[in-house]
Amino acid sequence: MRLPFFNHTPTFDHGIHPVYHKETGHLPIRRFPFAPKLYVSLEQHIGKPAIAIVRVGQEVLRGELIAKPDGLFSLPIHAPATGIIEALEPMPSDNGEMEMCIVIRVYEADTQEVQVRYPHDLENMSGRELALVMQEVGVAGKGGATFPTHAKLIPPNGCTIDTIIVNGAECEPFLTCDHRIMVERAQDIMEGIKYARRVCGAPRAIIGVEDNKMDAVAALEAALPADGSVTVKVVETKYPQGAAETLITALLGREVPAGKRSSSIGVVMNNVMTLAYMGRLLPLGEGMTERIVTIAGPSVERPGNYIVPLGTPLRFLLEHVGARSTATEVILGGPMMGTTIPSVDVPITKGVCGVLAFGKKDAIPPQIYPCIHCGECVNACPKKLNPTQMGLLAAKREYDVMAEQFMLGECFECGCCSYVCPSHIPLVQQFRVAKYFLKNREKVT
């Protein structure tokens, strides 16, 4: 495969250059206030939901275990605030379904310091033992995928990991929380990399950062270990540079085979935020109770990057940043791959990296026209698929043909095709419908 270079900066073929709106990238991280009630979901990760171990009326301390994991691919939940368990009840989630939540009435007069910790002797542990302690911390992938980090780092049978790729690209428009954590918590990232390398056995790690974040590059380079095991590489600012396949290609020139995971080519990839939290929480023996979130968009009066307690309802969050009265559309994540929420009662979870609020004039859907076969979507697709043909098949509900002949499963829904389409055809939404139908064929029929 040819590895393209533009001005000697590594990148990948195709992709797009959207308007980035990274104005919050220069704003320091601030702490968000506690809402009167927190709605802590038991489904904050890919895998089985956590199992609640508290009862209504019970007092809990910040950092205390309130839900235990259900197997290796599950994560525990820790109390994000000191307070009283008021209810265990279903609440709306970002996917429109109801999810069971632990409702905590927060003690307003409490200092809300973390009061419960679970320390371990990390230095004398094997990689497998360290992975199990990572599970106790409860960190899920912070880039949005929410895969349990400890499980992701354990090499599959027959795979040898030679490189950890640390994703600091943050290519989505508006999002800057990864940028700020690289600038402000570089040492935490290095600690997280150290623990991650011990679990997966990788001799080296490479941090990939887009060239619009040179202050982050400088901060990371100043914190690098002296043994040369961790390096920083600058990549071109281009979307979707931060996707696993594209960043691996840009940094290593390797291509993940269709239907395979990156571990099959000796690579494990983690987000910088994920490793920063792992590096901070593991030595302290603390569970995850909060995360850094970018809050931005045209309807936000006080945008920035905030440390938000898990379980904070969006209604409270939007009101605090001055967006509740004007916002008509709210997206969790970035505008390209994020999710438009069905209700402002949705709580903040471990996988929410951004909250974007748009007013009525910003969210007017464009008129959709027939495909003109211009090929712009084909030129933009980083997976080199044929979105034009797949879109035509989707309109006819030929989902099996899309999957069998046009590799629908390889599409990771980056949205490049929809972004460049002059006819404004919602291609990525059509592909999501096709995938959902194929996955749930028996239920649909």
LUMVOPA-771716 format. One record per residue (C-alpha): z negated, y negated, x; residue number from 0. Coordinates in nm, 4 decimals. Example, Ala and Ser with C-alpha at 12.3 -4.5 7.8 and 13.67 -1.06 7.14 Angstrom:
2
TILUM        c3        c2        c1  num
TILUM   -0.7800    0.4500    1.2300    0
TILUM   -0.7140    0.1060    1.3670    1
//
This chain:
445
TILUM        c3        c2        c1  num
TILUM    0.0000    0.0000    0.0000    0
TILUM    0.0776   -0.3522    0.1211    1
TILUM   -0.2291   -0.5721    0.1572    2
TILUM   -0.1201   -0.9320    0.0889    3
TILUM   -0.2635   -1.2334    0.2680    4
TILUM   -0.2378   -1.5981    0.1704    5
TILUM   -0.3267   -1.8399    0.4492    6
TILUM   -0.4831   -1.5400    0.6267    7
TILUM   -0.7412   -1.5026    0.3486    8
TILUM   -0.7593   -1.1463    0.2121    9
TILUM   -0.6800   -1.0841   -0.1525   10
TILUM   -0.4942   -0.8456   -0.3835   11
TILUM   -0.1560   -0.8389   -0.5557   12
TILUM   -0.1029   -1.0289   -0.8804   13
TILUM   -0.3920   -1.1982   -1.0646   14
TILUM   -0.4190   -1.5573   -1.1888   15
TILUM   -0.5708   -1.8953   -1.0988   16
TILUM   -0.7438   -2.0289   -1.4114   17
TILUM   -0.9292   -2.3597   -1.4363   18
TILUM   -1.2679   -2.2642   -1.2938   19
TILUM   -1.5173   -2.5202   -1.4314   20
TILUM   -1.7740   -2.4450   -1.1587   21
TILUM   -1.9621   -2.7739   -1.1983   22
TILUM   -2.3020   -2.6018   -1.2121   23
TILUM   -2.2493   -2.4483   -0.8691   24
TILUM   -2.4250   -2.7407   -0.6981   25
TILUM   -2.7276   -2.7379   -0.9294   26
TILUM   -3.0432   -2.5621   -0.8009   27
TILUM   -3.1966   -2.2764   -0.9983   28
TILUM   -3.4563   -2.3901   -1.2522   29
TILUM   -3.7154   -2.1990   -1.4546   30
TILUM   -3.6671   -2.1729   -1.8299   31
TILUM   -3.9673   -2.2037   -2.0670   32
TILUM   -4.1045   -1.9078   -2.2601   33
TILUM   -4.0036   -1.8774   -2.6240   34
TILUM   -4.2864   -1.8255   -2.8783   35
TILUM   -4.1545   -1.4724   -2.9364   36
TILUM   -3.9526   -1.2433   -2.7098   37
TILUM   -3.7289   -0.9682   -2.8496   38
TILUM   -3.7083   -0.7079   -2.5729   39
TILUM   -3.4259   -0.4603   -2.6329   40
TILUM   -3.4700   -0.0942   -2.5414   41
TILUM   -3.0946   -0.0733   -2.4641   42
TILUM   -3.0461   -0.3034   -2.1651   43
TILUM   -2.8503   -0.0554   -1.9550   44
TILUM   -2.5759    0.2050   -1.9718   45
TILUM   -2.7397    0.5387   -2.0502   46
TILUM   -3.0110    0.6536   -2.2880   47
TILUM   -3.2324    0.3785   -2.4352   48
TILUM   -3.5826    0.3420   -2.3001   49
TILUM   -3.8685    0.4925   -2.5032   50
TILUM   -4.1332    0.2477   -2.6255   51
TILUM   -4.4892    0.3369   -2.5203   52
TILUM   -4.6712    0.0487   -2.6905   53
TILUM   -4.8027    0.0018   -3.0441   54
TILUM   -4.8149   -0.2931   -3.2804   55
TILUM   -5.1211   -0.5085   -3.2155   56
TILUM   -5.1537   -0.4019   -2.8508   57
TILUM   -5.2087   -0.6703   -2.5874   58
TILUM   -4.9738   -0.6472   -2.2894   59
TILUM   -4.9741   -0.8210   -1.9527   60
TILUM   -4.6659   -0.9605   -1.7851   61
TILUM   -4.5126   -0.6891   -1.5675   62
TILUM   -4.6780   -0.4038   -1.7586   63
TILUM   -4.4667   -0.0998   -1.8464   64
TILUM   -4.3868   -0.1117   -2.2196   65
TILUM   -4.1034    0.1433   -2.2372   66
TILUM   -4.0337    0.4433   -2.0134   67
TILUM   -3.6914    0.5734   -1.9045   68
TILUM   -3.5345    0.8707   -2.0787   69
TILUM   -3.3844    1.0613   -1.7851   70
TILUM   -3.2165    0.9671   -1.4560   71
TILUM   -2.9541    0.7429   -1.6187   72
TILUM   -3.2080    0.5332   -1.8045   73
TILUM   -3.4371    0.2464   -1.7072   74
TILUM   -3.7903    0.1383   -1.7913   75
TILUM   -3.8766   -0.1913   -1.9590   76
TILUM   -4.1587   -0.4182   -1.8417   77
TILUM   -4.3319   -0.6876   -2.0445   78
TILUM   -4.1584   -1.0195   -1.9676   79
TILUM   -4.4655   -1.2125   -2.0833   80
TILUM   -4.8344   -1.1706   -2.1533   81
TILUM   -4.8949   -1.1495   -2.5253   82
TILUM   -4.9353   -0.9277   -2.8319   83
TILUM   -4.6933   -0.6609   -2.9540   84
TILUM   -4.6020   -0.7950   -3.2961   85
TILUM   -4.3392   -0.5409   -3.4049   86
TILUM   -4.0952   -0.2701   -3.3059   87
TILUM   -3.7868   -0.3477   -3.5082   88
TILUM   -3.4050   -0.3560   -3.4892   89
TILUM   -3.2388   -0.6829   -3.3907   90
TILUM   -2.8719   -0.7891   -3.3585   91
TILUM   -2.7056   -0.7181   -3.0231   92
TILUM   -2.4014   -0.8659   -2.8513   93
TILUM   -2.1787   -0.5813   -2.9770   94
TILUM   -2.2638   -0.6484   -3.3403   95
TILUM   -2.4818   -0.3405   -3.3794   96
TILUM   -2.8568   -0.3356   -3.4346   97
TILUM   -3.0751   -0.2327   -3.1406   98
TILUM   -3.4438   -0.1478   -3.1403   99
TILUM   -3.6547   -0.4223   -2.9844  100
TILUM   -4.0176   -0.4692   -2.8879  101
TILUM   -4.1272   -0.8057   -3.0285  102
TILUM   -4.3874   -0.9862   -2.8159  103
TILUM   -4.5765   -1.2904   -2.9437  104
TILUM   -4.6277   -1.4871   -2.6237  105
TILUM   -4.9689   -1.6318   -2.5350  106
TILUM   -4.8917   -2.0026   -2.5120  107
TILUM   -5.1950   -2.0934   -2.2990  108
TILUM   -5.1401   -1.8171   -2.0415  109
TILUM   -5.0095   -1.8983   -1.6923  110
TILUM   -4.7554   -1.6139   -1.7349  111
TILUM   -4.7920   -1.4940   -1.3799  112
TILUM   -4.6949   -1.1309   -1.3177  113
TILUM   -5.0244   -0.9436   -1.3501  114
TILUM   -4.9250   -0.5766   -1.3225  115
TILUM   -4.7574   -0.4307   -1.0138  116
TILUM   -4.6738   -0.0801   -0.8956  117
TILUM   -4.6645   -0.0934   -0.5113  118
TILUM   -4.5306    0.1892   -0.2931  119
TILUM   -4.5091    0.2724    0.0772  120
TILUM   -4.1358    0.2063    0.0993  121
TILUM   -4.0936    0.2496    0.4737  122
TILUM   -4.1920    0.6175    0.4776  123
TILUM   -3.9778    0.7306    0.1856  124
TILUM   -3.6613    0.9383    0.1901  125
TILUM   -3.3482    0.7969    0.0326  126
TILUM   -3.3959    1.0066   -0.2804  127
TILUM   -3.7590    0.9004   -0.3157  128
TILUM   -3.6598    0.5384   -0.2705  129
TILUM   -3.3999    0.5757   -0.5466  130
TILUM   -3.6686    0.6932   -0.7885  131
TILUM   -3.8849    0.3924   -0.6996  132
TILUM   -3.5796    0.1733   -0.7634  133
TILUM   -3.5642    0.3259   -1.1099  134
TILUM   -3.9248    0.2193   -1.1700  135
TILUM   -3.8262   -0.1413   -1.0957  136
TILUM   -3.5741   -0.1240   -1.3802  137
TILUM   -3.2812   -0.3096   -1.2216  138
TILUM   -2.9416   -0.2648   -1.3871  139
TILUM   -2.6109   -0.3994   -1.2577  140
TILUM   -2.6200   -0.7782   -1.2890  141
TILUM   -2.2439   -0.8256   -1.2955  142
TILUM   -2.2337   -0.7237   -1.6617  143
TILUM   -2.1768   -0.3478   -1.6437  144
TILUM   -2.5554   -0.2733   -1.6555  145
TILUM   -2.5197    0.0637   -1.4801  146
TILUM   -2.8648    0.1717   -1.3524  147
TILUM   -2.8596    0.0622   -0.9879  148
TILUM   -3.0614    0.3526   -0.8490  149
TILUM   -2.8209    0.6070   -1.0041  150
TILUM   -2.5163    0.4213   -0.8792  151
TILUM   -2.6421    0.4338   -0.5208  152
TILUM   -2.7003    0.8112   -0.5120  153
TILUM   -2.3832    0.9624   -0.3612  154
TILUM   -2.2135    1.2245   -0.5817  155
TILUM   -2.1954    1.5750   -0.4405  156
TILUM   -1.9261    1.5996   -0.1751  157
TILUM   -1.8973    1.2229   -0.1226  158
TILUM   -1.9945    1.0384    0.1938  159
TILUM   -2.0443    0.6641    0.1588  160
TILUM   -1.9353    0.4641    0.4641  161
TILUM   -1.9436    0.1107    0.3170  162
TILUM   -2.1395   -0.0877    0.0626  163
TILUM   -1.9324   -0.3702   -0.0804  164
TILUM   -2.1499   -0.6561   -0.2021  165
TILUM   -1.9698   -0.8552   -0.4677  166
TILUM   -2.0237   -1.2268   -0.4217  167
TILUM   -1.6823   -1.3288   -0.5530  168
TILUM   -1.7983   -1.4518   -0.8976  169
TILUM   -1.4400   -1.5183   -1.0050  170
TILUM   -1.5084   -1.5832   -1.3763  171
TILUM   -1.4758   -1.9475   -1.4835  172
TILUM   -1.8008   -2.1365   -1.5553  173
TILUM   -2.0312   -1.8731   -1.3981  174
TILUM   -2.2231   -1.9850   -1.0881  175
TILUM   -2.5520   -1.7878   -1.0933  176
TILUM   -2.4311   -1.5564   -0.8151  177
TILUM   -2.3272   -1.8606   -0.6127  178
TILUM   -2.6743   -2.0125   -0.6407  179
TILUM   -2.8591   -1.6919   -0.5581  180
TILUM   -2.6503   -1.6565   -0.2406  181
TILUM   -2.7417   -2.0127   -0.1425  182
TILUM   -3.1101   -1.9965   -0.2370  183
TILUM   -3.2097   -1.6303   -0.1919  184
TILUM   -2.9966   -1.4977    0.0926  185
TILUM   -3.2910   -1.3146    0.2505  186
TILUM   -3.3593   -1.1274   -0.0737  187
TILUM   -2.9975   -1.0108   -0.0695  188
TILUM   -3.0357   -0.8793    0.2868  189
TILUM   -3.3518   -0.6910    0.1869  190
TILUM   -3.1720   -0.5388   -0.1118  191
TILUM   -2.8824   -0.4315    0.1103  192
TILUM   -3.1289   -0.2645    0.3491  193
TILUM   -3.2779   -0.0531    0.0693  194
TILUM   -2.9373    0.0236   -0.0829  195
TILUM   -2.8054    0.1491    0.2520  196
TILUM   -3.1016    0.3821    0.2873  197
TILUM   -3.0339    0.5404   -0.0516  198
TILUM   -2.6580    0.5908   -0.0176  199
TILUM   -2.6496    0.6445    0.3608  200
TILUM   -2.3884    0.3761    0.4299  201
TILUM   -2.3856    0.2562    0.7936  202
TILUM   -2.2476   -0.0861    0.7007  203
TILUM   -2.2218   -0.3435    0.4237  204
TILUM   -1.9635   -0.6161    0.3647  205
TILUM   -2.0354   -0.9180    0.1454  206
TILUM   -1.7173   -1.0581   -0.0118  207
TILUM   -1.7329   -1.4257   -0.1081  208
TILUM   -1.4521   -1.6413   -0.2472  209
TILUM   -1.3462   -1.9397   -0.0386  210
TILUM   -1.4711   -2.1910   -0.2976  211
TILUM   -1.8327   -2.1055   -0.2039  212
TILUM   -1.8507   -2.1890    0.1653  213
TILUM   -2.2113   -2.3111    0.1354  214
TILUM   -2.3007   -1.9597    0.0171  215
TILUM   -2.1128   -1.8130    0.3144  216
TILUM   -2.3142   -2.0320    0.5509  217
TILUM   -2.6455   -1.9312    0.3893  218
TILUM   -2.5617   -1.5613    0.4048  219
TILUM   -2.4434   -1.5748    0.7657  220
TILUM   -2.7696   -1.7443    0.8661  221
TILUM   -2.9648   -1.4517    0.7166  222
TILUM   -2.7558   -1.1623    0.8572  223
TILUM   -2.9437   -0.8890    1.0476  224
TILUM   -2.8987   -0.8974    1.4234  225
TILUM   -2.7660   -0.5406    1.4469  226
TILUM   -2.4280   -0.6302    1.2929  227
TILUM   -2.4627   -0.3778    1.0102  228
TILUM   -2.3923   -0.6466    0.7492  229
TILUM   -2.0994   -0.8868    0.7613  230
TILUM   -1.9619   -1.1626    0.5403  231
TILUM   -1.5911   -1.1850    0.4643  232
TILUM   -1.4222   -1.4730    0.2859  233
TILUM   -1.1591   -1.3820    0.0262  234
TILUM   -0.9144   -1.5951   -0.1675  235
TILUM   -1.0362   -1.7657   -0.4833  236
TILUM   -0.8379   -1.5795   -0.7467  237
TILUM   -0.9154   -1.4005   -1.0705  238
TILUM   -1.0147   -1.1117   -1.0978  239
TILUM   -1.1151   -1.0990   -0.7314  240
TILUM   -1.4621   -0.9744   -0.8269  241
TILUM   -1.3436   -0.6567   -0.9999  242
TILUM   -1.4364   -0.3422   -0.8075  243
TILUM   -1.0819   -0.2225   -0.7409  244
TILUM   -0.9468   -0.5633   -0.6387  245
TILUM   -1.2333   -0.6568   -0.4060  246
TILUM   -1.2239   -0.3166   -0.2357  247
TILUM   -0.8515   -0.3644   -0.1800  248
TILUM   -0.9004   -0.7158   -0.0443  249
TILUM   -1.1797   -0.6214    0.1968  250
TILUM   -1.0855   -0.2693    0.3052  251
TILUM   -0.7218   -0.2196    0.2113  252
TILUM   -0.8193    0.0948    0.0182  253
TILUM   -0.7115    0.1802   -0.3331  254
TILUM   -0.9329    0.3648   -0.5807  255
TILUM   -0.7300    0.6590   -0.7214  256
TILUM   -0.6578    0.6563   -1.0946  257
TILUM   -0.9412    0.8132   -1.2894  258
TILUM   -1.1742    0.8179   -0.9874  259
TILUM   -1.4789    0.6171   -0.8865  260
TILUM   -1.5020    0.4138   -0.5668  261
TILUM   -1.7381    0.6747   -0.4194  262
TILUM   -1.4352    0.9051   -0.3885  263
TILUM   -1.3059    0.6757   -0.1112  264
TILUM   -1.6460    0.6249    0.0517  265
TILUM   -1.7434    0.2965   -0.1131  266
TILUM   -2.0296    0.1824   -0.3354  267
TILUM   -2.0116   -0.1668   -0.4836  268
TILUM   -2.3027   -0.3798   -0.6014  269
TILUM   -2.3315   -0.7356   -0.7279  270
TILUM   -2.5196   -0.9871   -0.5092  271
TILUM   -2.7600   -1.0642   -0.7953  272
TILUM   -2.8393   -0.6943   -0.8328  273
TILUM   -2.9312   -0.6546   -0.4664  274
TILUM   -3.1198   -0.9858   -0.4562  275
TILUM   -3.3493   -0.8671   -0.7352  276
TILUM   -3.3867   -0.5276   -0.5738  277
TILUM   -3.4775   -0.6930   -0.2448  278
TILUM   -3.7332   -0.9195   -0.4117  279
TILUM   -3.8976   -0.6800   -0.6582  280
TILUM   -3.9213   -0.3561   -0.4575  281
TILUM   -4.1593   -0.4857   -0.1856  282
TILUM   -4.3782   -0.6507   -0.4523  283
TILUM   -4.3858   -0.3436   -0.6745  284
TILUM   -4.2837   -0.5553   -0.9716  285
TILUM   -4.0716   -0.4547   -1.2666  286
TILUM   -3.7822   -0.6709   -1.3803  287
TILUM   -3.9018   -0.9304   -1.6318  288
TILUM   -3.6452   -1.2098   -1.5984  289
TILUM   -3.3019   -1.2912   -1.4629  290
TILUM   -3.0946   -1.5919   -1.3554  291
TILUM   -2.8373   -1.7009   -1.6133  292
TILUM   -2.5654   -1.9658   -1.6031  293
TILUM   -2.5828   -2.1775   -1.9191  294
TILUM   -2.2741   -2.3953   -1.9509  295
TILUM   -1.9763   -2.4933   -2.1637  296
TILUM   -1.8520   -2.8123   -2.3324  297
TILUM   -2.1295   -2.8048   -2.5942  298
TILUM   -2.4179   -2.7771   -2.3467  299
TILUM   -2.5930   -3.1050   -2.2747  300
TILUM   -2.8095   -2.9702   -1.9902  301
TILUM   -2.6027   -2.7033   -1.8123  302
TILUM   -2.7293   -2.5178   -1.5101  303
TILUM   -2.8641   -2.1941   -1.3692  304
TILUM   -3.1955   -2.0939   -1.5226  305
TILUM   -3.4517   -1.8168   -1.4636  306
TILUM   -3.4773   -1.6829   -1.8193  307
TILUM   -3.7410   -1.4332   -1.9431  308
TILUM   -3.5820   -1.1165   -2.0791  309
TILUM   -3.5931   -1.1091   -2.4566  310
TILUM   -3.5465   -1.4848   -2.4995  311
TILUM   -3.3532   -1.5371   -2.8252  312
TILUM   -3.0314   -1.7354   -2.7907  313
TILUM   -3.1367   -1.9622   -3.0755  314
TILUM   -3.4290   -2.0881   -2.8628  315
TILUM   -3.2180   -2.1037   -2.5461  316
TILUM   -2.9380   -2.3069   -2.7043  317
TILUM   -3.1812   -2.5460   -2.8653  318
TILUM   -3.3525   -2.6084   -2.5315  319
TILUM   -3.0273   -2.6980   -2.3513  320
TILUM   -2.9063   -2.9159   -2.6375  321
TILUM   -2.6274   -2.6931   -2.7695  322
TILUM   -2.7525   -2.5477   -3.0950  323
TILUM   -2.6216   -2.8243   -3.3273  324
TILUM   -2.2724   -2.8518   -3.1809  325
TILUM   -2.1861   -2.4989   -3.0691  326
TILUM   -1.9609   -2.3009   -3.3012  327
TILUM   -1.8778   -2.0208   -3.0572  328
TILUM   -2.1096   -1.8674   -2.7999  329
TILUM   -1.9973   -1.6212   -2.5317  330
TILUM   -2.2236   -1.3942   -2.3307  331
TILUM   -2.0749   -1.3580   -1.9827  332
TILUM   -1.7608   -1.5365   -1.8728  333
TILUM   -1.4718   -1.6586   -2.0900  334
TILUM   -1.2321   -1.3934   -1.9569  335
TILUM   -1.4351   -1.0737   -2.0018  336
TILUM   -1.7383   -1.1914   -2.1956  337
TILUM   -1.8390   -1.1152   -2.5539  338
TILUM   -1.8400   -1.3589   -2.8451  339
TILUM   -2.1736   -1.3020   -3.0139  340
TILUM   -2.2086   -1.2416   -3.3890  341
TILUM   -2.5526   -1.4056   -3.4162  342
TILUM   -2.7683   -1.6529   -3.2243  343
TILUM   -3.0606   -1.4161   -3.2803  344
TILUM   -2.9258   -1.1959   -2.9981  345
TILUM   -3.1782   -1.1799   -2.7096  346
TILUM   -3.1149   -1.2187   -2.3368  347
TILUM   -3.0925   -0.8799   -2.1647  348
TILUM   -3.0612   -0.7603   -1.8037  349
TILUM   -2.6808   -0.7718   -1.8139  350
TILUM   -2.6374   -1.1302   -1.9395  351
TILUM   -2.5074   -1.3383   -1.6499  352
TILUM   -2.3875   -1.6340   -1.8562  353
TILUM   -2.4243   -1.8101   -2.1896  354
TILUM   -2.1297   -2.0360   -2.2694  355
TILUM   -2.1275   -2.2646   -2.5734  356
TILUM   -1.8097   -2.4149   -2.7170  357
TILUM   -1.7621   -2.6633   -2.9993  358
TILUM   -1.5162   -2.6417   -3.2852  359
TILUM   -1.2411   -2.8326   -3.1052  360
TILUM   -1.2720   -2.6053   -2.7995  361
TILUM   -1.2506   -2.2793   -2.9940  362
TILUM   -0.9438   -2.3314   -3.2130  363
TILUM   -0.7364   -2.0100   -3.1906  364
TILUM   -0.3727   -2.0764   -3.0954  365
TILUM   -0.0766   -1.9796   -3.3111  366
TILUM    0.0469   -1.6290   -3.2226  367
TILUM    0.4224   -1.5797   -3.1806  368
TILUM    0.6377   -1.2689   -3.1206  369
TILUM    0.6726   -1.1360   -2.7664  370
TILUM    0.9648   -1.3004   -2.5816  371
TILUM    0.9717   -1.0340   -2.3052  372
TILUM    0.9192   -1.2933   -2.0315  373
TILUM    0.7266   -1.0506   -1.8092  374
TILUM    0.4479   -1.2970   -1.7236  375
TILUM    0.1829   -1.0433   -1.8212  376
TILUM    0.3396   -0.7800   -1.5969  377
TILUM    0.3378   -1.0231   -1.3047  378
TILUM   -0.0273   -1.1098   -1.3641  379
TILUM   -0.1756   -0.7617   -1.4172  380
TILUM   -0.3848   -0.6643   -1.1107  381
TILUM   -0.3509   -0.2953   -1.2004  382
TILUM    0.0304   -0.3207   -1.2139  383
TILUM    0.0439   -0.1941   -1.5710  384
TILUM    0.2957   -0.2935   -1.8384  385
TILUM    0.1014   -0.5046   -2.0909  386
TILUM    0.4226   -0.6012   -2.2728  387
TILUM    0.5070   -0.2450   -2.3645  388
TILUM    0.1466   -0.1566   -2.4380  389
TILUM    0.1218   -0.4564   -2.6709  390
TILUM    0.4279   -0.3460   -2.8641  391
TILUM    0.2873    0.0058   -2.8919  392
TILUM   -0.0512   -0.1282   -3.0005  393
TILUM    0.1127   -0.3196   -3.2846  394
TILUM    0.2547    0.0129   -3.4055  395
TILUM   -0.0772    0.1929   -3.3429  396
TILUM    0.0883    0.4274   -3.0935  397
TILUM   -0.2403    0.4650   -2.9099  398
TILUM   -0.1752    0.8134   -2.7726  399
TILUM    0.1501    0.6963   -2.6104  400
TILUM   -0.0353    0.4015   -2.4567  401
TILUM   -0.2889    0.6376   -2.3034  402
TILUM   -0.0569    0.9163   -2.1920  403
TILUM    0.2501    0.7260   -2.0710  404
TILUM    0.1242    0.3747   -1.9895  405
TILUM   -0.2210    0.4462   -1.8374  406
TILUM   -0.4277    0.2542   -2.0916  407
TILUM   -0.7424    0.3963   -1.9348  408
TILUM   -0.6724    0.2096   -1.6097  409
TILUM   -0.6938   -0.1286   -1.7839  410
TILUM   -1.0359   -0.2843   -1.7142  411
TILUM   -0.9774   -0.5634   -1.9690  412
TILUM   -0.9748   -0.8553   -1.7247  413
TILUM   -0.7719   -1.0666   -1.9687  414
TILUM   -0.5051   -1.1850   -1.7237  415
TILUM   -0.2286   -1.0742   -1.9593  416
TILUM   -0.3684   -1.2657   -2.2557  417
TILUM   -0.4273   -1.5743   -2.0411  418
TILUM   -0.0672   -1.6075   -1.9234  419
TILUM    0.1077   -1.5011   -2.2458  420
TILUM    0.3155   -1.7970   -2.3764  421
TILUM    0.3168   -1.6365   -2.7219  422
TILUM   -0.0663   -1.6252   -2.7244  423
TILUM   -0.0679   -1.2533   -2.8103  424
TILUM   -0.4272   -1.1221   -2.7841  425
TILUM   -0.3223   -0.8313   -2.5638  426
TILUM   -0.6613   -0.7404   -2.4195  427
TILUM   -0.8146   -0.7345   -2.7671  428
TILUM   -0.5394   -0.4958   -2.8780  429
TILUM   -0.6153   -0.2714   -2.5819  430
TILUM   -0.9849   -0.2685   -2.6668  431
TILUM   -0.9046   -0.1614   -3.0220  432
TILUM   -0.6820    0.1164   -2.8883  433
TILUM   -0.9542    0.2424   -2.6549  434
TILUM   -1.2140    0.2302   -2.9304  435
TILUM   -0.9885    0.4269   -3.1642  436
TILUM   -0.9179    0.6958   -2.9057  437
TILUM   -1.2852    0.7240   -2.8106  438
TILUM   -1.4029    0.7472   -3.1695  439
TILUM   -1.1065    0.9309   -3.3211  440
TILUM   -1.3194    1.1846   -3.5036  441
TILUM   -1.5492    0.9199   -3.6488  442
TILUM   -1.2567    0.7011   -3.7577  443
TILUM   -1.0741    0.9843   -3.9290  444
//
